[in-house]
Amino acid sequence: MARDTNVRLWSAPRQVVGDVLAIGRPWFWFVSLVPYYLGFVLATRRMLPTVEQLPTLAVGAVVIGPLVWVSVLAVNDANDLRGDLLNPRKAGSPLTSGRISARAARRIAAGSGALAVAVAFAVGPLFAAGTLAVVVVGWAYSAPPLRLKTRPGADVAVNALALGTVGQLAGWAMVRPLDAFPWAMAVLGTLVGAALYLPTTLADLRADRISGYTTVAVRLGPRRTYLLGLALWTAAALLSLVMAATGTVLPRTMLPMVMVLVPLLIVAYHRLVRAEQTFRGIVAVAVLFLVPSVTFVLTYTGVVS
C-alpha cells in the first residue's frame, strides 16, 4: 500500500496538489494570518501596508500561512493516522483514505518546513529563526519522543502561544523591533487561543480515548475541560475590559462596546461550546470574537472614532 501510494504521489501532480491542500486545511491558515495582520496593525496604526511594505508582508504571510501549516499538519496526520482511522471526522482525508502514506506525509512535512525557513530568509534572519522554531515545535507537538499533544498542559500551552502570540509578533516584527511590542496583547491573545483550543480536544474526545491519546480532555474529562476553557475565555474578556477602561492598547472609546460584548461572549461560549462539543460551536464562537476584533482595528487605525 505505501509503495503504491508513493508512486501515485509523484505520478499524479493534480491529485498531489489537491491532497497537499487537504492536508494543509486552508481554513486553518486564517488562524495565524489574522493575528499576523493584527500585529501589523498594532505596529503601524494602518489597515493597509504601503507599497514598499507589501512584498515583505506578502512573503511573511505565505510562510506563516500555507508553508508552516502544511508542515505541522502533515506531520500531525502522519503520527495520528492510527487514531484518525477511528475518527469519523477524519474519514476521507488523504491519509485515512490511503491516497498518501504516513511516510509520504512526513516527507511533505519536512519539505514544506524547509521551504518555509528558506523563504523566511527573504524577510530576514530573525524571521527565519522564528519560523524554524515554530516548525520544530510543530513537530515536537505531534511526533515522538516528545509528542506534546498527549501531554496535558503542554498541548494547551503550545497551541495558545502559537495562535495567540506568535502571529502577532510576526506581523509586528515586519515593521518594528520586538522590544516595543505591547505585551498585554500577547497575554490577551494567548488566553483567547487557549480558550478556543480546549473545545477542539472535546470534539475529538471519543476517538482520542479509543486511540489511547492522553489529551487534556482525556485527562480532565469533558466538564472540567469545558470549565477551564470558560475560565480562560472569561479571563480574556475581563482583561479586554480592563485594557479598554485604562486605555492600554485598546482605545477608551471602545469601553461601552466592550462592556456590552463581554457578557455576550461569555454566554455564547457557555452555550455553544457546552452544548455542541463540535467544531461548529468553536467556529461560531471564533466568528463572534471577530466583532470586537474588527471594531478594534477600525478604532485603532482611526477609521472610526
VOKEKOL-347498 format. One record per residue (C-alpha): x, y, z. Coordinates in steps of 0.001 Angstrom, whole numbers, plus 500000, padded with zeros to 6 digits. Each point is the difference from the previous one (the first is absolute). Layout:
# residues N
<node c1="X" c2="Y" c3="Z"/>
...
This chain:
# residues 305
<node c1="500000" c2="500000" c3="500000"/>
<node c1="502710" c2="502506" c3="500982"/>
<node c1="502010" c2="499230" c3="496837"/>
<node c1="496958" c2="500420" c3="497732"/>
<node c1="498983" c2="503204" c3="501815"/>
<node c1="503462" c2="501470" c3="499613"/>
<node c1="499938" c2="499230" c3="496279"/>
<node c1="496681" c2="501811" c3="499660"/>
<node c1="501352" c2="502862" c3="502079"/>
<node c1="502547" c2="500897" c3="497359"/>
<node c1="498190" c2="498808" c3="496851"/>
<node c1="496751" c2="501928" c3="500392"/>
<node c1="500949" c2="503687" c3="500526"/>
<node c1="496440" c2="501290" c3="499967"/>
<node c1="498954" c2="497518" c3="502670"/>
<node c1="503127" c2="500805" c3="502003"/>
<node c1="499165" c2="503711" c3="500081"/>
<node c1="496468" c2="499263" c3="501149"/>
<node c1="501168" c2="497601" c3="502688"/>
<node c1="502696" c2="502357" c3="501284"/>
<node c1="497409" c2="502761" c3="500245"/>
<node c1="497670" c2="497599" c3="501813"/>
<node c1="502767" c2="499157" c3="502475"/>
<node c1="500756" c2="503713" c3="500468"/>
<node c1="496332" c2="500862" c3="500738"/>
<node c1="499919" c2="503502" c3="498431"/>
<node c1="497343" c2="501130" c3="502495"/>
<node c1="502654" c2="499580" c3="502707"/>
<node c1="502278" c2="502537" c3="498329"/>
<node c1="497796" c2="502845" c3="501180"/>
<node c1="500632" c2="498933" c3="503601"/>
<node c1="503555" c2="501332" c3="499630"/>
<node c1="499412" c2="502607" c3="497279"/>
<node c1="497438" c2="501957" c3="502043"/>
<node c1="502409" c2="500507" c3="502961"/>
<node c1="502757" c2="500720" c3="497461"/>
<node c1="497897" c2="502783" c3="498516"/>
<node c1="499120" c2="501232" c3="503487"/>
<node c1="503706" c2="500216" c3="500848"/>
<node c1="500550" c2="502161" c3="496923"/>
<node c1="497098" c2="502257" c3="500984"/>
<node c1="501374" c2="500344" c3="503536"/>
<node c1="503400" c2="501001" c3="498649"/>
<node c1="498836" c2="502484" c3="497366"/>
<node c1="496498" c2="501197" c3="500960"/>
<node c1="499102" c2="499404" c3="496352"/>
<node c1="497546" c2="497570" c3="498479"/>
<node c1="501978" c2="499560" c3="496794"/>
<node c1="503758" c2="499784" c3="499380"/>
<node c1="501870" c2="502452" c3="497854"/>
<node c1="501207" c2="498964" c3="496559"/>
<node c1="503481" c2="499538" c3="501425"/>
<node c1="498777" c2="497786" c3="502851"/>
<node c1="497689" c2="497818" c3="497913"/>
<node c1="502576" c2="497549" c3="498531"/>
<node c1="501575" c2="499267" c3="503395"/>
<node c1="496631" c2="499557" c3="501677"/>
<node c1="498816" c2="497743" c3="497180"/>
<node c1="503061" c2="497762" c3="500342"/>
<node c1="499432" c2="499804" c3="503753"/>
<node c1="496358" c2="499064" c3="499432"/>
<node c1="500976" c2="497148" c3="497664"/>
<node c1="502417" c2="498689" c3="502624"/>
<node c1="497725" c2="500082" c3="503057"/>
<node c1="496953" c2="499046" c3="497963"/>
<node c1="500286" c2="497101" c3="497530"/>
<node c1="503639" c2="498956" c3="500434"/>
<node c1="500064" c2="499685" c3="503780"/>
<node c1="496507" c2="498519" c3="500231"/>
<node c1="500677" c2="497335" c3="497361"/>
<node c1="503150" c2="499025" c3="501898"/>
<node c1="498475" c2="499733" c3="503483"/>
<node c1="496720" c2="498428" c3="498869"/>
<node c1="501673" c2="497432" c3="497740"/>
<node c1="502187" c2="498742" c3="502845"/>
<node c1="496931" c2="500049" c3="502259"/>
<node c1="497995" c2="497874" c3="497577"/>
<node c1="502917" c2="497593" c3="499534"/>
<node c1="500283" c2="499368" c3="503735"/>
<node c1="496248" c2="499975" c3="500669"/>
<node c1="499073" c2="497585" c3="497225"/>
<node c1="499129" c2="497143" c3="502355"/>
<node c1="497565" c2="502172" c3="501922"/>
<node c1="498663" c2="501820" c3="496941"/>
<node c1="498891" c2="496682" c3="498514"/>
<node c1="497614" c2="499773" c3="502967"/>
<node c1="498830" c2="503611" c3="499778"/>
<node c1="496949" c2="500614" c3="497751"/>
<node c1="501019" c2="503645" c3="499649"/>
<node c1="503204" c2="498930" c3="498244"/>
<node c1="498352" c2="497574" c3="497589"/>
<node c1="501013" c2="500653" c3="496398"/>
<node c1="503191" c2="501915" c3="500816"/>
<node c1="503007" c2="499298" c3="497744"/>
<node c1="501583" c2="497723" c3="502612"/>
<node c1="496957" c2="498151" c3="501335"/>
<node c1="498835" c2="499318" c3="496445"/>
<node c1="503428" c2="498633" c3="499084"/>
<node c1="500782" c2="502525" c3="497273"/>
<node c1="503107" c2="501115" c3="501918"/>
<node c1="502048" c2="497865" c3="502370"/>
<node c1="501273" c2="501129" c3="503378"/>
<node c1="503529" c2="499858" c3="498599"/>
<node c1="499072" c2="502263" c3="497094"/>
<node c1="498254" c2="502397" c3="502398"/>
<node c1="503207" c2="500295" c3="502038"/>
<node c1="501888" c2="500829" c3="496816"/>
<node c1="497448" c2="502671" c3="499164"/>
<node c1="500327" c2="501382" c3="503533"/>
<node c1="503791" c2="500124" c3="499789"/>
<node c1="499963" c2="501592" c3="496548"/>
<node c1="497430" c2="502636" c3="500907"/>
<node c1="501813" c2="500802" c3="503250"/>
<node c1="503346" c2="500375" c3="498246"/>
<node c1="498408" c2="502183" c3="497320"/>
<node c1="498344" c2="502152" c3="502682"/>
<node c1="503356" c2="500694" c3="501669"/>
<node c1="501718" c2="500655" c3="496663"/>
<node c1="497317" c2="502452" c3="498844"/>
<node c1="500026" c2="501676" c3="503434"/>
<node c1="503619" c2="501001" c3="499406"/>
<node c1="498665" c2="502399" c3="497344"/>
<node c1="498500" c2="501970" c3="502890"/>
<node c1="503008" c2="499705" c3="502284"/>
<node c1="501995" c2="497662" c3="502257"/>
<node c1="497837" c2="500738" c3="503064"/>
<node c1="496835" c2="499058" c3="498136"/>
<node c1="501709" c2="496870" c3="498669"/>
<node c1="501102" c2="499022" c3="503522"/>
<node c1="496455" c2="500499" c3="501275"/>
<node c1="498617" c2="497922" c3="497142"/>
<node c1="502453" c2="497198" c3="500750"/>
<node c1="498950" c2="500068" c3="503658"/>
<node c1="496315" c2="499726" c3="499049"/>
<node c1="500679" c2="497072" c3="497646"/>
<node c1="502071" c2="498180" c3="502635"/>
<node c1="497335" c2="500515" c3="502682"/>
<node c1="497364" c2="498834" c3="497512"/>
<node c1="501900" c2="496761" c3="499521"/>
<node c1="500546" c2="499615" c3="503748"/>
<node c1="496258" c2="500478" c3="500500"/>
<node c1="499094" c2="497049" c3="497785"/>
<node c1="503019" c2="497703" c3="499711"/>
<node c1="501748" c2="497797" c3="502533"/>
<node c1="501901" c2="500033" c3="502225"/>
<node c1="498490" c2="503226" c3="501412"/>
<node c1="496540" c2="499828" c3="498364"/>
<node c1="498791" c2="502965" c3="502007"/>
<node c1="496384" c2="499609" c3="498887"/>
<node c1="499719" c2="496991" c3="502326"/>
<node c1="501497" c2="501891" c3="502951"/>
<node c1="497125" c2="501895" c3="501663"/>
<node c1="500991" c2="503590" c3="500662"/>
<node c1="502770" c2="500001" c3="497429"/>
<node c1="497430" c2="499514" c3="497228"/>
<node c1="498035" c2="503032" c3="501184"/>
<node c1="503110" c2="502167" c3="500457"/>
<node c1="501386" c2="499237" c3="496534"/>
<node c1="496756" c2="500806" c3="498213"/>
<node c1="499175" c2="503050" c3="502138"/>
<node c1="503399" c2="501588" c3="499372"/>
<node c1="500030" c2="499064" c3="496323"/>
<node c1="496509" c2="501351" c3="499338"/>
<node c1="499986" c2="502937" c3="502390"/>
<node c1="503539" c2="501348" c3="500048"/>
<node c1="502227" c2="498825" c3="497152"/>
<node c1="497831" c2="501400" c3="497207"/>
<node c1="499796" c2="503443" c3="501609"/>
<node c1="503758" c2="500049" c3="500576"/>
<node c1="500634" c2="499058" c3="496372"/>
<node c1="497772" c2="502778" c3="498650"/>
<node c1="501533" c2="502552" c3="502364"/>
<node c1="503572" c2="498952" c3="499192"/>
<node c1="499426" c2="500733" c3="496326"/>
<node c1="500156" c2="503728" c3="500708"/>
<node c1="501171" c2="500608" c3="503590"/>
<node c1="502465" c2="498502" c3="502523"/>
<node c1="498548" c2="497517" c3="502474"/>
<node c1="501127" c2="501930" c3="503080"/>
<node c1="497180" c2="502494" c3="499363"/>
<node c1="497273" c2="497357" c3="499707"/>
<node c1="496933" c2="500546" c3="502273"/>
<node c1="500183" c2="496773" c3="502004"/>
<node c1="496516" c2="500421" c3="501444"/>
<node c1="498735" c2="499008" c3="496560"/>
<node c1="502084" c2="496826" c3="500144"/>
<node c1="498417" c2="499083" c3="503326"/>
<node c1="496531" c2="500692" c3="498616"/>
<node c1="500680" c2="498010" c3="496851"/>
<node c1="501426" c2="497054" c3="501941"/>
<node c1="496930" c2="499822" c3="502242"/>
<node c1="497729" c2="500054" c3="496965"/>
<node c1="502135" c2="497394" c3="498233"/>
<node c1="499847" c2="497631" c3="502986"/>
<node c1="496252" c2="500482" c3="500411"/>
<node c1="499403" c2="499188" c3="496320"/>
<node c1="502385" c2="497033" c3="499961"/>
<node c1="498492" c2="498156" c3="502961"/>
<node c1="496628" c2="499304" c3="498308"/>
<node c1="501830" c2="498356" c3="497074"/>
<node c1="501180" c2="497309" c3="502416"/>
<node c1="496376" c2="499471" c3="501033"/>
<node c1="498938" c2="499557" c3="496373"/>
<node c1="502484" c2="497122" c3="499597"/>
<node c1="499628" c2="498601" c3="503525"/>
<node c1="498410" c2="496670" c3="499084"/>
<node c1="502518" c2="499217" c3="497252"/>
<node c1="502927" c2="501043" c3="502191"/>
<node c1="498832" c2="497754" c3="502844"/>
<node c1="499668" c2="497010" c3="497698"/>
<node c1="503430" c2="500697" c3="498515"/>
<node c1="501651" c2="500426" c3="503383"/>
<node c1="500978" c2="503645" c3="499422"/>
<node c1="500208" c2="501802" c3="503353"/>
<node c1="498885" c2="503474" c3="498984"/>
<node c1="498923" c2="502607" c3="502520"/>
<node c1="496353" c2="499000" c3="499458"/>
<node c1="500795" c2="496327" c3="500602"/>
<node c1="501867" c2="500904" c3="503194"/>
<node c1="497500" c2="502505" c3="501413"/>
<node c1="496761" c2="498692" c3="498558"/>
<node c1="497367" c2="501998" c3="498077"/>
<node c1="498655" c2="502127" c3="502847"/>
<node c1="503316" c2="501172" c3="501431"/>
<node c1="501415" c2="500616" c3="496529"/>
<node c1="496988" c2="502134" c3="499140"/>
<node c1="500238" c2="501892" c3="503312"/>
<node c1="503699" c2="500680" c3="499436"/>
<node c1="499243" c2="501354" c3="496533"/>
<node c1="497179" c2="502149" c3="501379"/>
<node c1="502285" c2="501353" c3="502746"/>
<node c1="502698" c2="500945" c3="497474"/>
<node c1="497411" c2="501559" c3="497670"/>
<node c1="498565" c2="502002" c3="502910"/>
<node c1="503492" c2="501109" c3="501025"/>
<node c1="500653" c2="501215" c3="496447"/>
<node c1="496694" c2="501872" c3="499931"/>
<node c1="500677" c2="501669" c3="503358"/>
<node c1="503558" c2="500894" c3="498948"/>
<node c1="498653" c2="501704" c3="496883"/>
<node c1="497605" c2="501939" c3="502238"/>
<node c1="502877" c2="501165" c3="502208"/>
<node c1="502108" c2="500914" c3="496966"/>
<node c1="497178" c2="502071" c3="498519"/>
<node c1="499278" c2="501698" c3="503337"/>
<node c1="503658" c2="500978" c3="500467"/>
<node c1="500755" c2="500744" c3="496360"/>
<node c1="502651" c2="497280" c3="499892"/>
<node c1="500270" c2="499314" c3="496259"/>
<node c1="496206" c2="499878" c3="499685"/>
<node c1="498635" c2="503514" c3="499493"/>
<node c1="497780" c2="501233" c3="502837"/>
<node c1="497313" c2="500762" c3="497450"/>
<node c1="499514" c2="496226" c3="499730"/>
<node c1="499018" c2="499687" c3="503663"/>
<node c1="496185" c2="500227" c3="499537"/>
<node c1="500074" c2="497362" c3="497269"/>
<node c1="502326" c2="497730" c3="502001"/>
<node c1="497714" c2="500282" c3="503024"/>
<node c1="497110" c2="498748" c3="497863"/>
<node c1="501954" c2="497285" c3="498188"/>
<node c1="501767" c2="498468" c3="503012"/>
<node c1="496894" c2="498333" c3="501498"/>
<node c1="498711" c2="499066" c3="496542"/>
<node c1="503257" c2="498266" c3="499068"/>
<node c1="500083" c2="498119" c3="503301"/>
<node c1="496403" c2="498813" c3="499573"/>
<node c1="500688" c2="499032" c3="496382"/>
<node c1="503000" c2="497897" c3="501018"/>
<node c1="497972" c2="498320" c3="502741"/>
<node c1="497103" c2="499113" c3="497764"/>
<node c1="501812" c2="499100" c3="496768"/>
<node c1="502998" c2="498142" c3="501378"/>
<node c1="498142" c2="498107" c3="502714"/>
<node c1="497059" c2="499087" c3="497825"/>
<node c1="501785" c2="499246" c3="496750"/>
<node c1="503375" c2="498498" c3="500941"/>
<node c1="500641" c2="500054" c3="496265"/>
<node c1="502025" c2="502214" c3="497707"/>
<node c1="496834" c2="501864" c3="499015"/>
<node c1="499741" c2="501482" c3="503475"/>
<node c1="503691" c2="500951" c3="500031"/>
<node c1="499728" c2="501665" c3="496598"/>
<node c1="496893" c2="501895" c3="501106"/>
<node c1="501761" c2="501349" c3="503101"/>
<node c1="503073" c2="500952" c3="497952"/>
<node c1="497835" c2="501868" c3="497476"/>
<node c1="498295" c2="501886" c3="502830"/>
<node c1="503416" c2="501029" c3="501285"/>
<node c1="500639" c2="501677" c3="496640"/>
<node c1="497455" c2="502682" c3="500920"/>
<node c1="502141" c2="501679" c3="502695"/>
<node c1="503138" c2="499223" c3="497972"/>
<node c1="498757" c2="501842" c3="496921"/>
<node c1="498737" c2="502852" c3="502153"/>
<node c1="503422" c2="500269" c3="501629"/>
<node c1="501742" c2="500184" c3="496611"/>
<node c1="497619" c2="502693" c3="498755"/>
<node c1="500345" c2="502025" c3="503197"/>
<node c1="503746" c2="499525" c3="500462"/>
<node c1="500714" c2="501115" c3="496428"/>
<node c1="497730" c2="503028" c3="500287"/>
<node c1="497480" c2="498856" c3="497391"/>
<node c1="497276" c2="500439" c3="502624"/>
<node c1="500235" c2="502099" c3="503137"/>
